[in-house]
Amino acid sequence: MKEITTEELMEKYKQDKQINIIDVREDDEVALGKIPGARHIPLGEVENRVTELNKQEHYYMICRSGGRSATACEVLAKHNIDCTNVAGGMLAWDAEVEK
């Protein structure tokens, strides 16, 4: 599984705010703030919502600390969707958030 640090993701985000970031945390966690432009798909819904994702694009998966997003990457990999886990998750994200 590919992984990226939050620092590396911040650099990519600064260069292209349209990158595909999916936040797999629960609703109450996302209500506290998420990366601007990130799409919210709770981990429990990822398997049922893979058809919403474009297999021709790359996705960065994030959660609170990196565990659930790693699980989401495993699910997406089974469906041949290219993704990277964000190690450290939102706990390590030290940039702007939107509520």
Secondary structure as UniProt FT lines:
FT   STRAND          2..5
FT   HELIX           6..15
FT   TURN            17..18
FT   STRAND          20..23
FT   HELIX           27..30
FT   TURN            31..32
FT   TURN            36..37
FT   STRAND          39..40
FT   HELIX           43..46
FT   HELIX           47..52
FT   TURN            55..56
FT   STRAND          58..62
FT   HELIX           67..78
FT   TURN            79..80
FT   STRAND          82..87
FT   HELIX           89..92
//
